[in-house]
């Protein structure tokens, strides 16, 4: 991919314009100087009285009398000039008496032009400055004071880096779905001769980071046609009618470059359902959407213009935008599976010098749920770690450390915990791990640590053995029990009065999971398979609000069912840990000694009572409390030792 940066010696556009106007001003000054010099009299300037006295003395040889000046020569040949005073009728008589040769001189036109130029020069300079300032305002912000209605769409060319389908991996189905558009742009007659018409629009739907924008650029790179790109938010302004004008201007530009592709990123910013909300901002958005609908499929057809849009919120788009004739196809760009992740890693690893022990397949299997952007970030983090360690090649160890950093957060070994806090955290994580091992439906443990990572003082990270596309009731119940394992361990070892706030994120996770099981997934026998809550304006757990669909009596029953599930998980975790309290002590002591244990080491410890690796020096003890933990991008993790928010 070529470098898009401008050369360092390229002048700034603002400075370039300033230099142009400076040259024009200098030219005007030069013109004034030329005109002024051309009309300026030569010789010594004398008064009119001295001139008459010299004539009377006989010192003047000849003169030219003009309407506003008199030019002549003394007897020794020296030139002079003077300005007459009024209309002197006696001057010619004086000249005749003293034998002075004289003649008349016509008025010089250069003086008139000079006068006009001098009078109009300030006005011209004011106009030039105003025009220059207005031009700069219009350049900045894409439209400026006189160009609100101009489109902000940018035309990308091959100079900015050509992307092909070889750069897109892990989303083979989506790529094949859009391959037909590329073939049409290359050979439109192949389809038109059979009466076929290319889809006018394709909507790319997928989670953030799955490669929707990259896929759109690959289509343009393969088809080798002009590619306009714009964001949905670029259409909407505070002034009503501006967005519609920008839509019209964008399609006019596209028509001039047809066949072409227009890519609208985050189209949900302008394509939301009409009729929702109040105020002028909503009116402006709806007018913009109406104009977009007309341009895509209205009375006049836009031949050769293919609209590709991307969004991660297809549920909020207006139905008129999704109908055939506008966005004929909805192409789902999913999170890649293990094979797709391996291909994506191979693409990004081309730019990194790899050690022989790097195995992309192993990394792909250990990163379920990662999107293309997450995998690119993983490779970059591994390269940065190798650079900090002064290595020439990026080894498998760097990828493993980078994976742990991305999934669980960066290690915070500089924190200093007291021995009591460290012991509390060790038993908390040991409780999670021991319940997980005893739950057959639970995912295998990837790693358990009491080293602070991110916002948690310790955590147990679990990873599925394969990609999961749905979850079963037994697995949800196992996750509830595992989430309660840390709290139960604290209760058993330290007593009811010494229970800490470290289970805050565990309780939140368990409550949300139980609520979804009861209200959305129909997993409550008392309430039946009915929907009692649904996500609105966002997904539950990710900033979305909830719309309830039940009465007060049903609400009490829902709360009772949620409590029943969570308390049942608490009882299951209590049963496991009390029956295997010796193993709880064993696992907690191992965490205190080694600080971090892998899943295989935990299984080996529980089976044989020891770990086959040399003891490591313990890190320093820790410090300040950490605020709540975040949800991992892949797998499940249960943290411990957190302080309550605001502590």
C-alpha positions in Angstrom: 0.0 0.0 0.0 1.4 3.3 -1.0 2.2 6.1 1.4 -0.6 8.7 1.4 1.4 11.5 3.1 2.3 14.6 1.2 6.0 15.3 0.6 7.5 17.6 3.2 8.4 20.2 0.6 4.8 20.5 -0.6 3.7 24.1 0.3 0.7 24.5 2.6 -2.4 25.4 0.5 -3.1 28.4 2.7 0.5 29.7 2.3 0.2 29.1 -1.4 -2.9 31.2 -1.7 -1.3 33.9 0.4 1.7 34.0 -1.9 -0.5 34.4 -4.9 -2.4 37.3 -3.5 0.9 38.8 -2.3 2.2 38.6 -5.9 -0.9 40.4 -7.1 -0.5 43.2 -4.6 3.2 43.6 -5.5 2.2 43.8 -9.2 -0.2 46.6 -8.4 2.4 48.5 -6.6 4.8 48.0 -9.5 2.1 49.3 -11.9 1.6 52.4 -9.8 5.3 53.0 -9.7 5.6 52.7 -13.5 2.7 55.0 -14.2 4.0 57.4 -11.7 7.5 57.5 -13.2 6.2 57.8 -16.7 4.3 61.0 -15.9 6.8 62.5 -13.6 8.6 65.6 -14.9 12.4 65.6 -15.3 14.8 68.4 -14.1 14.9 70.9 -11.3 11.6 71.9 -9.7 11.4 75.7 -9.3 8.6 78.1 -8.3 6.6 80.0 -10.9 8.0 83.3 -9.6 11.6 82.1 -10.1 10.6 80.9 -13.5 9.4 84.4 -14.6 12.5 85.9 -13.0 14.8 83.6 -15.0 12.9 84.4 -18.2 13.3 88.2 -17.5 17.1 87.6 -17.0 17.4 85.8 -20.3 18.5 82.6 -18.6 15.7 80.4 -20.2 16.3 78.9 -23.7 13.0 77.2 -24.5 9.8 75.9 -22.7 6.8 73.7 -23.2 3.6 75.0 -21.7 1.2 72.4 -20.6 -2.2 72.7 -18.8 -0.7 71.8 -15.4 3.0 72.2 -15.7 5.8 74.0 -17.7 8.9 72.2 -18.7 12.0 73.9 -20.2 15.7 74.3 -20.4 18.0 76.9 -19.1 20.7 78.5 -21.3 23.3 76.0 -20.1 21.0 73.1 -21.1 19.9 72.2 -17.5 16.2 71.1 -17.5 13.6 72.5 -15.1 9.9 72.2 -14.4 7.4 74.5 -12.7 3.7 74.6 -12.1 1.8 77.7 -13.5 -0.4 79.8 -11.2 -3.8 80.1 -12.8 -4.2 81.3 -16.3 -1.4 83.8 -16.9 -2.1 85.7 -20.2 1.0 87.7 -19.8 3.3 84.7 -19.9 3.5 84.5 -23.7 4.3 88.3 -24.0 7.1 87.9 -21.4 8.5 85.0 -23.4 8.4 87.0 -26.7 10.1 89.9 -25.1 13.0 87.8 -24.0 13.3 85.7 -27.2 12.4 82.4 -25.5 11.2 79.7 -27.8 8.0 78.1 -26.5 5.4 75.6 -27.6 2.3 73.9 -26.1 2.1 70.4 -24.6 -1.0 68.1 -24.5 -2.3 66.6 -21.3 -0.7 63.2 -20.5 -3.2 60.4 -20.3 -1.0 58.4 -18.0 -1.8 60.8 -15.2 -5.5 60.1 -15.6 -4.9 56.4 -15.4 -2.6 56.8 -12.4 -5.3 58.9 -10.7 -8.0 56.3 -11.3 -5.7 53.4 -10.2 -4.7 55.2 -7.0 -8.3 55.9 -6.2 -9.5 52.4 -6.8 -6.5 50.5 -5.3 -7.8 50.4 -1.6 -11.2 49.1 -2.8 -9.5 46.4 -4.9 -7.4 45.4 -2.0 -10.4 45.0 0.3 -12.2 42.9 -2.3 -9.1 40.7 -2.7 -8.8 40.1 1.1 -12.5 39.3 1.4 -12.3 36.9 -1.5 -9.3 35.2 -0.1 -10.9 34.8 3.4 -14.1 33.5 1.9 -12.2 31.0 -0.2 -10.3 29.7 2.8 -13.6 29.3 4.8 -15.1 27.3 2.0 -12.1 25.0 1.8 -12.2 24.3 5.5 -15.1 22.1 6.6 -16.3 21.1 3.2 -18.6 23.9 2.1 -18.0 26.9 4.3 -20.2 29.9 4.4 -21.3 29.7 0.8 -21.2 25.9 0.4 -23.3 24.3 3.1 -25.1 22.2 0.4 -21.9 20.8 -1.1 -21.2 17.1 -0.6 -18.4 16.0 1.7 -17.9 12.8 -0.1 -14.2 12.1 -0.8 -13.0 10.5 -4.0 -10.4 7.8 -3.3 -8.0 6.8 -6.1 -5.3 4.2 -6.4 -2.8 6.8 -5.3 -4.2 6.4 -1.8 -3.6 2.6 -1.7 -5.4 0.0 -3.7 -7.1 -2.7 -1.6 -8.1 -6.0 -3.2 -9.9 -9.2 -2.0 -6.5 -10.6 -1.2 -6.3 -8.2 1.7 -9.7 -9.4 3.0 -9.7 -12.7 4.8 -12.0 -14.6 7.1 -15.3 -13.4 5.6 -15.5 -15.6 2.5 -19.3 -15.7 2.2 -19.6 -12.0 2.3 -16.8 -11.6 -0.2 -18.5 -14.1 -2.6 -21.8 -12.2 -2.2 -20.3 -9.0 -3.4 -18.1 -10.6 -6.1 -21.1 -10.2 -8.5 -20.9 -6.4 -8.2 -17.3 -6.5 -9.2 -18.0 -8.7 -12.2 -20.8 -6.3 -13.3 -18.6 -3.3 -13.1 -15.9 -5.1 -15.1 -18.3 -6.5 -17.8 -21.8 -5.0 -17.6 -22.9 -6.4 -21.0 -22.5 -10.0 -19.6 -25.6 -9.3 -17.4 -27.5 -6.8 -19.4 -27.8 -9.0 -22.5 -29.8 -11.5 -20.5 -32.0 -8.8 -19.0 -30.4 -8.9 -15.7 -29.8 -5.8 -13.6 -27.1 -5.3 -11.0 -28.3 -4.6 -7.4 -28.5 -0.9 -6.9 -27.3 -1.2 -3.3 -25.8 -3.5 -0.8 -26.0 -3.1 3.0 -23.0 -4.5 5.0 -24.2 -5.6 8.4 -21.8 -6.7 11.1 -20.3 -6.0 14.5 -17.7 -3.3 14.8 -14.2 -4.3 13.5 -15.4 -7.2 11.3 -14.1 -5.5 8.1 -17.1 -3.8 6.5 -15.2 -0.7 5.3 -12.2 -2.8 4.2 -14.6 -5.0 2.2 -16.1 -2.0 0.4 -12.6 -0.7 -0.5 -11.7 -4.1 -1.8 -14.7 -4.0 -4.1 -13.6 -0.6 -5.5 -10.0 -1.9 -5.9 -11.1 -5.0 -7.8 -13.5 -3.2 -10.1 -11.1 -0.3 -10.7 -13.8 2.4 -10.6 -14.1 5.7 -8.8 -14.9 5.2 -5.1 -16.7 7.9 -3.1 -16.7 7.6 0.6 -18.8 9.6 3.1 -20.1 9.1 6.7 -23.8 9.2 7.5 -23.1 12.0 10.0 -21.7 14.2 7.3 -25.1 14.7 5.8 -26.9 16.1 8.9 -26.4 19.7 10.0 -28.2 22.1 12.3 -29.7 23.9 9.3 -32.8 22.3 7.8 -32.3 21.4 4.1 -28.5 21.2 4.1 -28.4 17.4 4.3 -30.8 17.0 1.4 -28.7 19.4 -0.7 -25.6 17.4 0.1 -27.3 14.2 -1.0 -28.2 15.8 -4.3 -24.7 17.1 -4.8 -23.2 13.7 -3.9 -25.3 11.9 -6.6 -24.5 14.6 -9.1 -20.8 14.0 -8.6 -21.3 10.3 -8.8 -23.2 10.7 -12.1 -20.2 12.5 -13.6 -17.9 9.6 -12.6 -20.3 6.7 -13.4 -19.8 3.8 -13.2 -18.7 4.3 -9.6 -19.3 3.2 -6.1 -20.6 5.4 -3.3 -19.8 4.0 0.2 -21.8 5.5 3.1 -20.4 4.4 6.4 -22.5 4.3 9.6 -25.7 4.9 7.6 -27.8 4.5 10.7 -26.9 8.1 11.6 -29.1 9.3 8.7 -31.3 6.3 7.9 -33.2 5.8 11.2 -36.9 5.2 11.3 -38.9 8.3 10.4 -41.5 9.6 12.8 -39.4 9.2 15.9 -38.3 12.1 18.1 -39.1 15.8 18.0 -37.4 19.0 17.0 -35.7 20.5 14.0 -32.8 18.1 14.1 -35.2 15.3 13.5 -36.9 17.2 10.7 -33.5 17.7 9.1 -32.6 14.1 9.3 -35.9 13.0 7.9 -35.6 15.4 4.9 -32.1 14.0 4.3 -33.4 10.5 4.4 -36.3 11.3 2.0 -33.8 12.8 -0.5 -31.6 9.8 -0.2 -34.6 7.5 -0.9 -35.5 9.5 -4.0 -32.0 9.6 -5.4 -31.5 5.8 -4.9 -34.8 4.8 -6.5 -37.0 7.7 -7.5 -38.5 8.9 -10.8 -35.1 9.2 -12.4 -32.9 6.2 -12.5 -29.2 6.5 -11.5 -27.5 4.1 -13.9 -24.0 3.0 -13.0 -24.1 4.2 -9.4 -23.8 1.4 -6.8 -24.5 2.3 -3.2 -22.7 0.3 -0.5 -23.5 1.2 3.1 -22.3 -0.2 6.4 -23.9 -0.3 9.8 -23.9 -2.4 13.0 -27.5 -1.3 13.8 -29.8 -2.7 11.0 -32.7 -2.8 13.4 -33.1 1.0 13.5 -33.0 1.6 9.8 -36.1 2.8 8.0 -38.0 0.0 6.1 -38.2 2.1 2.9 -34.4 2.2 2.8 -34.1 -1.6 3.0 -36.7 -2.5 0.3 -35.6 -4.0 -3.0 -34.6 -1.3 -5.5 -32.6 0.5 -2.9 -30.6 -1.8 -0.8 -31.4 -5.1 -2.6 -29.0 -7.1 -0.5 -28.1 -7.3 3.1 -24.7 -8.9 3.4 -23.9 -10.1 6.9 -20.2 -9.6 7.8 -19.8 -12.0 10.8 -17.2 -12.4 13.4 -14.7 -14.9 11.8 -14.6 -18.5 12.9 -11.3 -20.3 13.7 -10.5 -20.8 10.0 -11.2 -17.2 9.2 -9.2 -16.0 12.2 -6.2 -18.0 10.9 -6.5 -16.4 7.5 -6.8 -12.9 9.0 -3.7 -13.6 11.2 -1.8 -14.7 8.1 -2.6 -11.4 6.4 -1.5 -9.2 9.3 1.6 -11.4 10.1 3.0 -10.7 6.6 4.2 -7.3 7.9 5.9 -8.8 11.0 9.1 -10.8 11.2 8.1 -14.1 12.8 10.1 -16.6 14.8 9.9 -20.3 13.6 7.8 -21.3 16.6 4.8 -19.0 15.7 1.7 -21.1 14.8 -1.2 -19.0 13.6 -3.6 -22.0 14.0 -2.9 -22.2 17.7 -3.4 -18.4 18.1 -6.6 -18.6 16.2 -8.0 -21.4 18.4 -7.2 -19.3 21.5 -9.0 -16.2 20.3 -12.7 -17.1 19.9 -14.9 -14.1 19.3 -12.1 -11.9 18.0 -13.0 -9.7 15.1 -10.6 -8.7 12.3 -9.7 -5.5 14.1 -9.1 -7.4 17.4 -6.7 -9.7 15.6 -4.9 -6.8 13.9 -4.5 -5.3 17.4 -3.2 -8.6 18.7 -0.5 -8.8 16.1 0.5 -5.2 16.7 0.7 -5.7 20.5 2.9 -8.8 20.0 5.2 -6.7 17.7 5.4 -3.9 20.3 6.2 -6.4 23.1 9.0 -7.9 21.0 10.4 -4.5 20.3 10.4 -3.6 24.1 12.2 -6.9 24.8 14.9 -6.0 22.1 14.1 -9.0 20.0 14.7 -9.2 16.2 11.8 -11.7 15.7 8.3 -11.9 17.2 8.0 -15.3 18.9 5.1 -17.3 20.1 5.6 -16.1 23.7 4.9 -12.5 22.6 1.7 -13.6 20.9 0.6 -15.4 24.1 1.4 -12.4 26.3 -0.3 -10.1 23.9 -3.4 -12.3 23.9 -3.5 -12.3 27.7 -3.1 -8.5 27.6 -6.0 -8.0 25.1 -8.3 -10.5 26.9 -7.5 -9.8 30.5 -5.8 -6.4 30.5 -2.2 -5.4 31.2 -0.5 -6.7 34.3 -0.1 -4.3 37.1 2.8 -5.8 39.0 3.7 -2.3 40.5 0.6 -2.5 42.7 1.4 -3.4 46.3 -1.2 -5.5 48.1 -1.1 -6.5 51.8 -0.8 -10.1 52.5 -4.4 -10.3 53.7 -5.7 -8.8 50.4 -3.5 -11.1 48.4 -4.7 -14.1 50.4 -8.4 -13.0 50.0 -7.9 -12.6 46.2 -6.2 -16.1 46.0 -9.1 -17.8 47.7 -11.6 -15.9 45.6 -10.0 -17.0 42.3 -9.5 -20.5 43.6 -13.2 -20.7 44.3 -14.0 -19.7 40.7 -11.5 -22.2 39.3 -12.6 -25.1 41.5 -16.3 -24.7 40.7 -15.5 -24.5 37.0 -13.5 -27.7 37.1 -16.4 -29.5 38.7 -19.0 -28.2 36.3 -19.1 -30.5 33.2 -20.8 -27.9 31.0 -18.3 -25.1 31.9 -15.7 -24.0 29.4 -12.1 -25.1 30.2 -9.9 -22.7 32.3 -7.4 -20.9 30.2 -5.5 -19.1 33.0 -6.0 -18.1 36.7 -4.0 -15.2 38.2 -3.9 -13.0 41.3 -1.7 -10.5 39.5 -3.8 -7.3 39.0 -4.8 -6.9 35.3 -6.8 -4.0 34.0 -9.3 -3.0 36.6 -9.4 -6.4 38.5 -7.1 -7.5 41.2 -7.3 -11.1 40.0 -9.3 -13.3 37.6 -10.0 -16.7 36.1 -10.1 -16.7 32.3 -12.0 -19.5 30.5 -12.0 -20.2 26.8 -14.4 -22.4 24.9 -12.9 -25.4 23.0 -14.6 -24.3 19.8 -16.7 -21.4 18.5 -20.1 -21.2 20.1 -23.1 -19.9 18.2 -25.7 -20.7 20.9 -25.8 -21.5 24.6 -27.7 -24.2 26.3 -29.4 -24.1 29.7 -26.9 -26.4 31.4 -24.0 -24.1 30.3 -25.8 -21.1 31.6 -26.5 -22.7 35.0 -22.8 -23.7 35.1 -21.7 -20.1 34.4 -24.0 -19.0 37.2 -22.4 -21.4 39.6 -18.9 -20.4 38.5 -19.7 -16.7 39.0 -20.8 -17.4 42.6 -17.6 -19.5 43.3 -15.5 -16.5 44.4 -18.1 -15.1 46.8 -18.7 -18.6 48.4 -15.0 -19.2 48.9 -14.7 -16.0 50.8 -17.7 -16.9 53.0 -16.3 -20.4 53.8 -12.7 -19.4 54.5 -13.1 -15.9 56.1 -16.6 -15.9 57.4 -19.7 -13.9 56.8 -18.4 -10.7 58.3 -15.2 -10.7 56.2 -16.8 -11.0 52.7 -15.3 -8.4 50.4 -16.6 -6.3 47.5 -14.6 -8.4 45.1 -17.6 -10.2 43.8 -19.3 -7.0 42.5 -18.7 -7.8 38.9 -19.6 -11.5 39.4 -22.9 -10.6 41.0 -23.7 -8.2 38.1 -22.9 -10.9 35.5 -25.0 -13.5 37.3 -28.0 -11.1 37.7 -27.9 -10.1 34.0 -27.6 -13.7 32.9 -30.5 -14.8 35.1 -32.7 -11.9 34.0 -32.1 -12.8 30.3 -32.9 -16.4 31.0 -36.2 -15.5 32.6 -37.4 -12.5 30.5 -35.9 -13.1 27.0 -35.0 -16.8 26.6 -38.1 -18.4 28.2 -36.1 -20.6 30.6 -38.4 -20.2 33.6 -41.0 -22.8 34.3 -43.1 -20.4 36.3 -43.2 -17.8 33.5 -43.1 -19.9 30.5 -41.6 -19.3 27.0 -42.7 -15.6 26.7 -40.8 -12.4 26.0 -41.1 -10.0 29.0 -38.3 -7.6 28.1 -36.7 -6.6 24.9 -33.8 -4.4 23.9 -34.5 -0.9 22.7 -32.0 1.5 21.2 -29.1 -0.8 21.9 -28.4 -4.3 23.0 -28.9 -5.3 26.6 -25.7 -5.0 28.5 -24.2 -2.5 26.0 -25.9 0.7 26.8 -29.4 -0.2 25.6 -32.6 0.5 27.5 -35.2 -2.1 28.4 -38.8 -2.0 27.5 -40.9 -4.0 29.9 -44.1 -5.8 28.8 -45.6 -7.1 32.1 -47.7 -6.1 35.1 -46.7 -5.4 38.6 -47.6 -9.0 39.7 -45.6 -10.4 36.8 -42.7 -8.2 37.8 -42.7 -9.7 41.3 -42.7 -13.2 39.8 -39.8 -12.3 37.5 -37.7 -11.0 40.4 -38.5 -14.2 42.3 -37.4 -16.4 39.4 -34.2 -14.4 39.0 -33.4 -14.7 42.7 -34.2 -18.4 42.5 -31.6 -19.0 39.8 -28.9 -16.9 41.4 -29.4 -18.4 44.9 -29.5 -21.9 43.3 -26.1 -21.2 41.7 -24.9 -20.0 45.1 -26.0 -23.2 46.7 -24.4 -25.3 44.0 -21.0 -23.5 44.4 -21.3 -23.9 48.2 -21.9 -27.6 47.8 -18.8 -28.0 45.6 -16.4 -25.9 47.7 -17.4 -27.4 51.1 -17.0 -30.9 49.8 -13.6 -30.1 48.4 -12.3 -27.6 50.9 -8.9 -29.3 50.9 -8.5 -28.7 47.2 -9.6 -25.1 47.7 -6.7 -24.6 50.1 -4.3 -26.4 47.8 -5.3 -24.2 44.8 -5.2 -21.0 46.8 -1.7 -21.7 48.1 -0.5 -22.5 44.6 -1.8 -19.1 43.4 0.0 -17.4 46.3 3.2 -19.2 45.4 3.1 -18.9 41.6 0.7 -16.0 41.2 -0.4 -17.3 37.7 -1.5 -20.8 36.8 -2.5 -22.2 33.4 -5.5 -24.5 33.0 -3.3 -27.5 32.5 -1.4 -26.7 35.7 -4.6 -26.4 37.7 -5.8 -29.8 36.5 -2.4 -31.3 37.3 -2.5 -29.8 40.7 -5.9 -31.1 41.5 -5.0 -34.6 40.3 -1.5 -35.0 41.7 -1.3 -32.3 44.4 1.8 -30.7 42.8 2.9 -28.7 39.8 6.0 -29.7 37.8 7.7 -26.4 37.4 10.3 -24.5 39.5 9.0 -22.0 42.0 9.1 -18.4 40.9 9.9 -15.4 43.0 6.8 -13.6 44.3 6.1 -10.1 43.1 5.8 -7.1 45.5 2.5 -6.7 47.4 -0.2 -4.1 46.2 -1.9 -0.8 46.7 -4.8 1.0 45.8 -8.2 -0.5 45.1 -9.3 -1.0 41.5 -12.7 0.0 40.2 -15.1 -2.6 38.6 -14.0 -4.9 35.8 -15.0 -4.9 32.1 -16.6 -7.7 30.0 -14.0 -9.6 28.0 -14.2 -9.7 24.2 -13.9 -13.5 24.1 -14.5 -16.3 26.6 -15.6 -15.8 30.2 -13.6 -14.3 33.0 -14.4 -13.9 36.7 -12.5 -11.3 38.6 -11.9 -10.9 42.3 -10.5 -8.4 44.8 -12.2 -5.3 43.3 -13.1 -2.3 45.3 -16.7 -0.9 45.1 -17.1 1.9 42.5 -16.2 5.2 44.0 -13.9 3.7 46.7 
